[in-house]
Amino acid sequence: MRSNRPDRKPVRVSADVGGTFTDVVLTDDDGRIWTHKLPSTPPDFERAALAGIQRTISLAGVAGSAVGLVSHGTTVATNAVLEGRGARTALITTAGFRDVLELRRIRAPQLYDLFFEKPPALIERRLRFELGERVTASGEVLSGVREEELERIAAALVRERVESVAVCLLHAYAYPHHERLAGEFLRRELPRLPVSLSCDILPERREYERTATTAVNAYVRPTMAAYLLAMRRGLDELGIDAPLLIMQSSGGLASEAHTARRPVFMLESGPAAGVLAANLTAKRLGAANVITLDMGGTTAKASMVEGGRVSYSAQYEVGASLSSGSRLVGGGGELIRAPTIDIAEVGAGGGSVAYVDAAGGLRVGPRSAGARPGPACYRRGGTEPTLTDANVVLGYIRPGPLADGDVMVDADRARRSVADQIADPLGLDLLSAAFGIHQIANATTMRALRQVSTERGRDPREFSLVAFGGAGPIHAAGLASELAISRVVIPPLPGLFSAMGLLFSGIEHHSVRSCLLSRQELSADALDALRSDLRAGLLRTFSEEGHAADQIAIRYSADVRFRGQTSEINVPLASGSWGPADLTALQEAFADEHERLYGHRSDPDNPVEVVALRAIGRAEVADMLDRVRPGAAVSGDSRDRSAWFGPSWGSIDTPVCRREDLRHGARGPLLIDEYDTTIVVPPGLRARVDDDLNVHVELVEEARE
């Protein structure tokens, strides 16, 4: 096995593959930064990543052999789910549980939508096979695994040309023997068929969640394995023999071998890196509470950092109109129960297509023009108007070359697409139509921002907004005004910010043990025994990858609920051995969070119950973070240009400046054109830059009014 420890070489490279653009960042031991941004290359996304890496090491004047680490975030697995391009997958389950994926949970994205239909199951019914084994919840074997049944199923898998298989048997989270027998048989008889066992993917109770997560893992596994193989071959051709580490949804890196087996844990890899980078920026600024806004070419993502701690979720959905970890909505996408940074995601990005629906209403997204053909203004074959085209019409985005010149922004094409397909059909003037697209995209993005703030019982006025992504700095000030957030922070290189986050993450593994402890069974000794088991397993995993025990930091948490509840709250625990005082602290922390979420802190009729213990092990690789200081972003044409700020302000000849020009502050309207984005400061707001070249946009009283 190739070690995933970074080599003692001076150069590190990160590549973040999005639906529209691919971003590459390179840094050396002196903290210098080189960047490259280029259009993504669907469906062969690795081509853009490898081309970007080749271009960046060339710009830096280094050889591939000098690279000690390549960290990577990609939407390949997510796109496979969203576009239905995963493997032909089968499910093997206990007799009587064939339709778990069909039944799902009794949830709907909108409570009173009488016309809501559940999405079709990821695995069609004819490819869901029953095995006549049975183990009780206490571990008693009622019926064993019969080899003749497995032979019959294996023959059906070959006949149906199945490309991947998920195995999820009843109670295998606690008693995995039957699952392992089935897995060993399939791997022996069908050695080229990838087999995903639920006891390896998600050893937790709850049958639907375990089955759904294992099914998604199996569905994307061949796609991800092929992608990683192509990446490794491409890196070898560039002379790069460094470890390839993949960002997971939880914000930690994992080896390519680990990711190839369990790709379900990295579906939200790109957004996770952005949140981590935003948290690092907030810590430098001394800001404990921030909401992050990552608005790229395809989607807008929001997350929350509170008290300096990133918010995590135990599960989320992919493919719904609002993808998030909220318990209040669900049922519209594929459920994944995997540790993830708590991110709410909506289909509102620069490439989101604007159109007039059958009822004559203006809509924006969730369909995106993507990298190809892209917005009409990109001259890459796109004809439909997008949010980017609207922002060009409004004067927010400068015409001319974008990033390294791989894309040209054509203002005439943007105006034609918005006029012909939006303004004329609706009887609007061009600027009103473009501003309408801009505002509708803001309203959609607001769903994600509210989902991580007000819907969690948090007051946005107590937070700052850290905005990044190619479109984030354009929309951030308007969104902050809607939420009464007083400060927006836009870091350097915002359009490549997630790639920056990839550079400085640590290697991470997760482990969980299901339990059911309450009353007398809930003791410090019982929890400490589970903790010791989790710790030993994590250290063993890290040791196999070349990390010593003293390099690993482990954090623990418990899933807690009142007995009889169907949902639980994750509560952090101390890292050392636990005693009675720690158990009391756990119960108090649970009561506090329960009161914050549900309005009351105790239930005299029901005791507190711990249903799972979790551990996160992390080996840090970012030993040079404090030395990295990105230089000033490259500015474009500095001439003033007309920008339209809505009917209240109209068109204004707006100054165009650089970050460095804001040392003493300035009042909007302002446009700050950069290599990878434009920062829009609306009229009445103040902007300034700090020593780290972060732009601070501050709401003042006149702007509020």
Secondary structure, DSSP 8 states (H G I E B T S, - for coil): ----S--S-SEEEEEEE-SSEEEEEEE-TT--EEEEEEE--TT-HHHHHHHHHHHHHHHHT--GGGEEEEEEEE-HHHHHHHTT-S--EEEEEETT-TTHHHH--S--SSTT-TT------SS-GGGEEEE--EE-TT--EEE---HHHHHHHHHHHHHTT--EEEEE-TTTTT--HHHHHHHHHHHHHSTTS-EEEHHHH---S-HHHHHHHHHHHHHHHHHHHHHHHHHHHHHHHTT--S-EEEE-TTS-EEEHHHHHH-GGGGTTHHHHHHHHHHHHHHHHHT---EEEEEE-SS-EEEEEEETTEE-EES-EEESSSEE---SSS-SSSEEE-S-EE-EEEES-STTEEEEE-TTS-EEEEEEE-TTTT--GGGTSS--S-BHHHHHHHTTSS-SEEETTTTEEE-HHHHHHHHIIIIIHHHT--HHHHHHHHHHHHHHHHHHHHHHTTGGGT--GGGSEEEEESSSHHHHHHHHHHHHT--EEEE-SSGGGHHHHHHHT--EEEEEEEEEEEEGGG--HHHHHHHHHHHHHHHHHHHHHTT--GGG-EEEEEEEEEETT-S--EEEEE-SS---HHHHHHHHHHHHHHHHHHHS----TTS-EEEEEEEEEEEE---TTGGG-----------S-EEEE--TTT-EEEE-EE-GGGGTT-EESSEEEE-SS-EEEE-TT-EEEE-TT--EEEE--HHHH-
